[in-house]
Amino acid sequence: METSLSGRSSQPGSRPGYRLRNIAVWFAALPLLAFLVVPIVAMLLRLEWGDLWQTLGTSVVAQAIGLSLVTSLAATILALVFGAPLAYLLARRHFRGRTIIDTLIDLPMVLPPSVAGIALLMAFGRRGLIGAPLAEYGIMLSFTQVAVILAQCFVAAPYFVKAATAGFASIDRELEQAAALDGASARQVFGLITVPLAWPALFSGAVMTWARALGEFGATIIFAGNLPGRTQTMPLAIYLGFERDLNLALTLAVILLAISFAVLALVKGLLRQRVGVS
């Protein structure tokens, strides 16, 4: 340990002034931290844990959970299938209008959910831009489970596109070029080199997309409605349960809270592992 001429330790943590500043910073940070934590703790304390399994067994909760899992998974698959090519394009190609496209991808993440719902209804509703021609053939999208999937995909897909774009952009192009020189085809380079190297970003983006789709509320209730057993996902059941059965709403809220916490912990762990490897 280094010491000064007076014999005192030169490490910052050993100085009284540093400790006082550290305490002051903690006191300044506590109000916002408490504001974020206290509502979550209050919700957990209010839930009647003894009736948890009984509440989970009700038809409303079971249907909402099942519908949420199915539709959010479908929305995530759509985001992966159609988002990966878009992310690769943004990461590897420089073209006129790229900034505009990138901004349009970000837009659903900052739009108010009600605006997203109205936009989807104007596009795919019975009298919408695309929905009206489909309605002539008897194809109705609004207020169906397909509408739930579309609403979830609209608000959640940008999370995957942004993560995948960053993942593809971070890959050393020399590795791909070396594989191509060794005789690998473009498909082999993408499947054996590009995707494995970008896998942490792709996986974390997919998980975040699924979590966002699972918690989607505003666009869904406007475009798909809140029909029990048909379009009522967990967030919509929470909204309806708050008016009729508070414990039901709390049960679903705690489930979503646990899923969100697990997803964030998983993504943060992957990011730390990626930084450690690099």
For each residue, the residues with C-beta under 8 A, 3 or more apart:
1: 9 10 11
2: 9 10 11
3: 7 8 9 10
4: 7 8 9 10
5:
6:
7: 3 4
8: 3 4 14 15
9: 1 2 3 4 14 15
10: 1 2 3 4 14
11: 1 2 14 15
12: 15 18
13: 18 19
14: 8 9 10 11 18
15: 8 9 11 12 18 19
16: 19 20
17: 20 21
18: 12 13 14 15 21 22
19: 13 15 16 22 23
20: 16 17 23 24
21: 17 18 24 25
22: 18 19 25 26
23: 19 20 26 27
24: 20 21 27 28
25: 21 22 28 29
26: 22 23 29 30
27: 23 24 30
28: 24 25 31
29: 25 26 32 33
30: 26 27 33 34
31: 28 34 35
32: 29 35 36
33: 29 30 36 37
34: 30 31 37 38
35: 31 32 38 39
36: 32 33 39 40
37: 33 34 40 41
38: 34 35 41 42
39: 35 36 42 43
40: 36 37 43 44 257
41: 37 38 44 45
42: 38 39 45 46
43: 39 40 46 47 250 253 254 257
44: 40 41 47 254
45: 41 42
46: 42 43 250
47: 43 44 52 247 250 251 254
48: 51 52 247 250
49: 52
50:
51: 48 54 55 247
52: 47 48 49 55 56 251
53: 56 57
54: 51 57 58
55: 51 52 58 61 247 248 251
56: 52 53 61 62 65 251
57: 53 54 61 62
58: 54 55 61 62 248
59: 62 63 229
60: 63 64 228 232 237 241 248
61: 55 56 57 58 64 65 237 248 251 252
62: 56 57 58 59 65 66
63: 59 60 66 67 228 229 232
64: 60 61 67 68 228 232 233 234 236 237 252
65: 56 61 62 68 69 234 252 255
66: 62 63 69 70
67: 63 64 70 71 145 148 229 230 231 232 233
68: 64 65 71 72 214 233 234 235
69: 65 66 72 73 214
70: 66 67 73 74 145
71: 67 68 74 75 145 148 149 152 213 233
72: 68 69 75 76 152 210 213 214 216 233
73: 69 70 76 77 210
74: 70 71 77 78 149
75: 71 72 78 79 149 150 152 153 156 157 209 210 213
76: 72 73 79 80 156 160 206 209 210 213
77: 73 74 80 81
78: 74 75 81 82 149 153 157
79: 75 76 82 83 153 156 157 159 160 161 206 209 213
80: 76 77 83 84 160 206 209
81: 77 78 84
82: 78 79 85 86 157
83: 79 80 86 87 157 160 161 164
84: 80 81 87 88 164 202
85: 82 88 89
86: 82 83 89 90 105 161
87: 83 84 90 91 160 161 162 163 164 165 167 168
88: 84 85 91 92 164 168
89: 85 86 92 93
90: 86 87 93 98 101 102 105 161 165
91: 87 88 164 165 166 167 168 169
92: 88 89 168 169
93: 89 90 98
94: 98
95: 98
96:
97: 100 101
98: 90 93 94 95 101 102
99: 102 103
100: 97 103 104
101: 90 97 98 104 105
102: 90 98 99 105 106
103: 99 100 106 107
104: 100 101 107
105: 86 90 101 102 108 158 161 162
106: 102 103 109 110 158 162
107: 103 104 110 111 158
108: 105 111 116 154 155 157 158
109: 106 155 158 159
110: 106 107
111: 107 108 115 116 119 155
112: 115 116 218
113: 116 117 155 216 217 218 219
114: 117 118 218 219 222
115: 111 112 118 119
116: 108 111 112 113 119 120 151 154 155 218 219
117: 113 114 120 121 151 218 219 220 221 222 223
118: 114 115 121 122 222
119: 111 115 116 122 123
120: 116 117 123 124 125 147 150 151 154 219 222 223
121: 117 118 124 125 128 142 222 223
122: 118 119 125 128 129
123: 119 120 128 129 130 131
124: 120 121 128 130 131 134 141 142 147 150 223
125: 120 121 122 128 131 141 142 223
126: 131 132 135 140 142
127: 131 132 135
128: 121 122 123 124 125 131 132 142
129: 122 123 132
130: 123 124 133 134
131: 123 124 125 126 127 128 134 135 140 141 142
132: 126 127 128 129 135 136
133: 130 136 137
134: 124 130 131 137 139 140 141
135: 126 127 131 132 138 139 140
136: 132 133
137: 133 134
138: 135
139: 134 135
140: 126 131 134 135 143 144
141: 124 125 131 134 144 146 147 150
142: 121 124 125 126 128 131 147 223 224
143: 140 147 223 224 225 227 231
144: 140 141 147 148 224 230 231
145: 67 70 71 148 149 224 230 231
146: 141 149 150
147: 120 124 141 142 143 144 150 151 220 223 224 225 231
148: 67 71 144 145 151 152 220 224 231 233
149: 71 74 75 78 145 146 152 153
150: 75 120 124 141 146 147 153 154 223
151: 116 117 120 147 148 154 155 216 219 220 223 224
152: 71 72 75 148 149 155 156 212 213 214 216 219 220
153: 75 78 79 149 150 156 157 213
154: 108 116 120 150 151 157 219
155: 108 109 111 113 116 151 152 158 212 213 216 219
156: 75 76 79 152 153 159 160 209 210 212 213 216
157: 75 78 79 82 83 108 153 154 160 161 209
158: 105 106 107 108 109 155 161 162
159: 79 109 156 162 163 205 208 209 212
160: 76 79 80 83 87 156 157 163 164 202 205 206 208 209
161: 79 83 86 87 90 105 157 158 164 165 205
162: 87 105 106 158 159 165 166 205
163: 87 159 160 166 167 201 202 204 205 208
164: 83 84 87 88 91 160 161 167 168 198 201 202 205
165: 87 90 91 161 162 168 169
166: 91 162 163 169 170 201
167: 87 91 163 164 170 171 197 198 199 200 201 202 205
168: 87 88 91 92 164 165 171 194 198 201
169: 91 92 165 166
170: 166 167 198 201
171: 167 168 175 176 193 194 197 198
172: 175 176
173: 176 177
174: 177 178
175: 171 172 178 179 193 197
176: 171 172 173 179 180 189 193 194
177: 173 174 180 181
178: 174 175 181 182
179: 175 176 182 184 188 189 192 193
180: 176 177 183 184 186 189
181: 177 178
182: 178 179
183: 180
184: 179 180 188 189 192 193
185: 188 189
186: 180 189 190
187: 190 191
188: 179 184 185 191 192 193
189: 176 179 180 184 185 186 192 193 194
190: 186 187 193 194 195
191: 187 188 194 195
192: 179 184 188 189 195 196
193: 171 175 176 179 184 188 189 190 196 197
194: 168 171 176 189 190 191 197 198
195: 190 191 192 198 199 202
196: 192 193 199
197: 167 171 175 193 194
198: 164 167 168 170 171 194 195 201 202
199: 167 195 196 202 203
200: 167 203 204 270 271 273 274
201: 163 164 166 167 168 170 198 204 205 274
202: 84 160 163 164 167 195 198 199 205 206
203: 199 200 206 207 270
204: 163 200 201 207 208 266 267 270 271
205: 159 160 161 162 163 164 167 201 202 208 209
206: 76 79 80 160 202 203 209 210
207: 203 204 210 211 263 266 267
208: 159 160 163 204 205 211 212 263 267
209: 75 76 79 80 156 157 159 160 205 206 212 213
210: 72 73 75 76 156 206 207 213 214 263
211: 207 208 214 215 259 260 263 264
212: 152 155 156 159 208 209 215 216
213: 71 72 75 76 79 152 153 155 156 209 210 216
214: 68 69 72 152 210 211 233 234 256 259
215: 211 212 234 235 256 260
216: 72 113 151 152 155 156 212 213 219 220 233 235
217: 113 220 221 233 235 236 239
218: 112 113 114 116 117 221 222
219: 113 114 116 117 120 151 152 154 155 216 222 223
220: 117 147 148 151 152 216 217 223 224 231 233 235 236
221: 117 217 218 224 225 226 236 239
222: 114 117 118 120 121 218 219
223: 117 120 121 124 125 142 143 147 150 151 219 220
224: 142 143 144 145 147 148 151 220 221 227 231
225: 143 147 221 231
226: 221 231 232 236 239 240
227: 143 224 230 231 232
228: 60 63 64 232 237 240
229: 59 63 67 232
230: 67 144 145 227
231: 67 143 144 145 147 148 220 224 225 226 227 236
232: 60 63 64 67 226 227 228 229 236 237 240
233: 64 67 68 71 72 148 214 216 217 220 236 237
234: 64 65 68 214 215 237 238 252 255 256
235: 68 215 216 217 220 238 239 252 256
236: 64 217 220 221 226 231 232 233 239 240
237: 60 61 64 228 232 233 234 240 241 248 249 252
238: 234 235 241 242 249 252 253 256
239: 217 221 226 235 236 242 243 249
240: 226 228 232 236 237 243 244
241: 60 237 238 244 245 246 248 249 252
242: 238 239 246 249
243: 239 240
244: 240 241 248
245: 241 248 249
246: 241 242 249 250
247: 47 48 51 55 250 251
248: 55 58 60 61 237 241 244 245 251 252
249: 237 238 239 241 242 245 246 252 253
250: 43 46 47 48 246 247 253 254
251: 47 52 55 56 61 247 248 254 255
252: 61 64 65 234 235 237 238 241 248 249 255 256
253: 43 238 249 250 256 257
254: 43 44 47 250 251 257 258
255: 65 234 251 252 258 259
256: 214 215 234 235 238 252 253 259 260
257: 40 43 253 254 260 261
258: 254 255 261 262
259: 211 214 255 256 262 263
260: 211 215 256 257 263 264
261: 257 258 264 265
262: 258 259 265 266
263: 207 208 210 211 259 260 266 267
264: 211 260 261 267 268
265: 261 262 268 269
266: 204 207 262 263 269 270
267: 204 207 208 263 264 270 271
268: 264 265 271 272
269: 265 266 272 273
270: 200 203 204 266 267 273 274
271: 200 204 267 268 274 275
272: 268 269 275 276
273: 200 269 270 276 277
274: 200 201 270 271 277 278
275: 271 272 278
276: 272 273
277: 273 274
278: 274 275
